[in-house]
Amino acid sequence: MTRKCELTGKLPLSGNNRSHAENKSRRKFRPNLCNVTLMSDVLGRSFRLRISAHALKTVEHRGGLDAFLAKARDEELSDKCLKIKRDLTKAKKATAPAAAS
């Protein structure tokens, strides 16, 4: 499994460890990935995702998974999240005509 955030697309970065003597050795900066279960209000079900702690804060700030996916760019999302986003748009379109009549 790739060390990649499913919502933001964050990947590991590489850099240097620098000692007091200014020695350089290569290292990885890995994203802080967490296994979380997020609830979708529109679909009425929960989804298990592997996302970064920063993405989790952003989801809470935007008001939930549905609001986050509505604003997110498709290039950043994983295939699993793209499917959830498509299902959300279909569910919203299905409820919109019923509410208008």
Order of alpha helices (4+ residues) and beta strands (2+ residues): beta-beta-beta-beta-alpha-alpha-alpha
